[in-house]
Amino acid sequence: MSAVGIWMPLFIKDHRARVGTLTHVQHSALVYLHMLLWENGGSIADDDKLIAAELRLTNKQWLEMRARLLLDCTLSGGKISHPKIIAELSKAEANRDQKRRAGRASAEARKANARSTDVATHVQPRAGGGVGVGIYHQTQEEESLGSSRTREGLTVIGGGVK
């Protein structure tokens, strides 16, 4: 399976233009063929029995629609490939690699930041921004007064277990 095989782009207008004259079974087979090509890097072996099984067709059904479904494909050296799928796979892999590099760079920048810490704190900001709320352990006197206080820009409420 391709490294980006868990998703595949579908350009709806292009797809609908391509499948407008296909039957429901032919359309389904074409979608399965494109998924098979996507999962295998844009190229598969030209093996009619294997393809028929992967497309959930009988051998007879596959052979009857083979020429029509392979219009956009290239057949060479015992392989069936789809140039557009190969190009989209290349874009998807480049996108994934760029995001991976950016994530690593971000992690390295956080590690280099002296103020950064890997330790989770008990003070969390409120959802949607605004003032955060933390918990501290009250003294008996504070508990009787029901106090809260501000610390480092956060409203700290009493509570917690001693």
C-alpha positions as CSV (number, residue, x, y, z in Angstrom):
1,M,0.0,0.0,0.0
2,S,1.1,3.5,-0.8
3,A,2.3,5.6,2.2
4,V,-0.6,7.9,1.7
5,G,-3.1,5.1,0.9
6,I,-5.6,5.8,3.6
7,W,-7.2,8.6,1.5
8,M,-7.6,9.5,-2.2
9,P,-8.7,12.8,-3.7
10,L,-11.8,12.7,-5.9
11,F,-12.3,15.6,-8.4
12,I,-16.0,15.4,-8.7
13,K,-16.5,17.3,-12.0
14,D,-13.8,15.4,-13.7
15,H,-15.1,12.1,-12.3
16,R,-18.7,12.8,-13.3
17,A,-17.6,13.8,-16.8
18,R,-15.6,10.5,-17.1
19,V,-18.4,8.2,-15.8
20,G,-21.5,9.9,-17.4
21,T,-22.1,7.0,-19.9
22,L,-21.1,4.1,-17.6
23,T,-23.7,1.8,-16.0
24,H,-23.9,1.5,-12.3
25,V,-21.8,-1.7,-12.3
26,Q,-19.2,-0.2,-14.6
27,H,-19.0,3.0,-12.4
28,S,-18.5,0.9,-9.3
29,A,-15.8,-1.1,-11.0
30,L,-14.0,2.0,-12.1
31,V,-14.0,3.4,-8.6
32,Y,-12.6,0.1,-7.2
33,L,-10.0,0.2,-10.0
34,H,-8.9,3.7,-9.1
35,M,-8.7,2.7,-5.4
36,L,-6.7,-0.4,-6.3
37,L,-4.3,1.7,-8.3
38,W,-4.1,4.3,-5.6
39,E,-3.2,1.7,-2.9
40,N,-0.6,0.2,-5.2
41,G,1.3,3.4,-6.1
42,G,-0.6,4.0,-9.4
43,S,0.4,0.7,-11.1
44,I,-0.8,-2.9,-10.9
45,A,-0.1,-6.1,-12.7
46,D,-2.1,-6.7,-15.9
47,D,-3.7,-9.9,-14.4
48,D,-7.4,-10.2,-15.4
49,K,-8.3,-12.8,-12.7
50,L,-6.8,-10.7,-9.9
51,I,-8.3,-7.5,-11.2
52,A,-11.8,-9.1,-11.6
53,A,-11.6,-10.4,-8.0
54,E,-10.4,-7.0,-6.6
55,L,-13.2,-5.2,-8.5
56,R,-15.8,-7.6,-7.2
57,L,-16.6,-8.8,-10.7
58,T,-16.7,-12.1,-12.5
59,N,-14.0,-12.7,-15.0
60,K,-16.6,-12.4,-17.8
61,Q,-17.9,-9.1,-16.4
62,W,-14.4,-7.7,-16.2
63,L,-13.4,-8.8,-19.7
64,E,-16.6,-7.2,-21.1
65,M,-15.8,-3.8,-19.6
66,R,-12.0,-3.9,-19.5
67,A,-11.3,-1.7,-22.5
68,R,-13.8,0.9,-21.4
69,L,-12.5,1.1,-17.9
70,L,-8.9,1.3,-18.9
71,L,-9.3,4.2,-21.3
72,D,-7.3,6.6,-19.0
73,C,-4.6,3.9,-18.2
74,T,-1.3,3.1,-19.7
75,L,-0.6,-0.6,-20.5
76,S,3.1,-1.5,-20.7
77,G,5.4,-4.3,-19.7
78,G,2.6,-6.4,-18.1
79,K,1.6,-3.4,-15.9
80,I,-1.5,-1.2,-15.9
81,S,-0.8,2.4,-14.7
82,H,-2.8,5.6,-14.4
83,P,-0.7,8.7,-15.0
84,K,-3.1,11.1,-13.2
85,I,-3.2,8.8,-10.1
86,I,0.6,8.6,-10.1
87,A,0.8,12.4,-10.3
88,E,-1.8,12.8,-7.4
89,L,0.1,10.3,-5.3
90,S,3.3,12.3,-5.8
91,K,1.5,15.5,-4.7
92,A,0.0,13.7,-1.6
93,E,3.4,12.3,-0.6
94,A,5.1,15.7,-1.0
95,N,2.4,17.2,1.1
96,R,2.8,14.6,3.8
97,D,6.6,14.9,3.8
98,Q,6.3,18.7,4.1
99,K,3.9,18.4,7.0
100,R,6.2,15.9,8.6
101,R,9.2,18.2,8.3
102,A,7.2,21.1,9.7
103,G,6.1,19.0,12.7
104,R,9.7,18.0,13.4
105,A,10.9,21.6,13.1
106,S,8.2,22.7,15.5
107,A,9.1,20.0,18.0
108,E,12.8,21.0,17.8
109,A,11.9,24.7,18.2
110,R,9.9,23.8,21.3
111,K,12.8,21.8,22.7
112,A,15.2,24.7,22.1
113,N,12.8,27.1,23.9
114,A,14.0,27.4,27.5
115,R,10.5,28.3,28.6
116,S,9.0,25.2,27.1
117,T,8.4,22.2,29.3
118,D,7.3,18.6,28.7
119,V,5.7,18.5,32.1
120,A,1.9,18.9,32.2
121,T,0.6,21.4,34.8
122,H,-2.5,21.4,36.8
123,V,-3.4,24.9,35.6
124,Q,-5.2,24.8,32.3
125,P,-6.6,27.7,30.3
126,R,-10.3,28.0,29.9
127,A,-11.8,26.7,26.6
128,G,-12.1,29.6,24.1
129,G,-9.5,31.7,25.7
130,G,-10.0,34.0,28.6
131,V,-8.9,33.6,32.2
132,G,-7.7,30.2,33.3
133,V,-8.7,28.4,36.4
134,G,-6.3,26.4,38.6
135,I,-6.6,24.6,41.9
136,Y,-4.6,25.0,45.0
137,H,-4.9,23.5,48.4
138,Q,-6.6,25.8,50.8
139,T,-5.8,26.4,54.4
140,Q,-8.6,25.9,56.9
141,E,-8.9,29.7,57.2
142,E,-9.2,30.2,53.5
143,E,-11.7,27.4,53.2
144,S,-14.0,29.0,55.8
145,L,-13.9,32.3,53.9
146,G,-14.5,30.7,50.5
147,S,-11.7,32.6,49.0
148,S,-10.2,32.8,45.5
149,R,-7.2,34.7,44.4
150,T,-5.3,35.8,41.3
151,R,-1.9,34.3,40.5
152,E,0.0,35.0,37.3
153,G,-3.0,36.3,35.5
154,L,-5.2,33.3,36.5
155,T,-8.1,33.2,38.8
156,V,-7.3,30.5,41.3
157,I,-10.2,28.9,43.1
158,G,-10.0,27.0,46.4
159,G,-10.4,23.3,46.5
160,G,-8.6,20.2,46.0
161,V,-7.6,17.5,48.5
162,K,-4.8,18.1,51.0
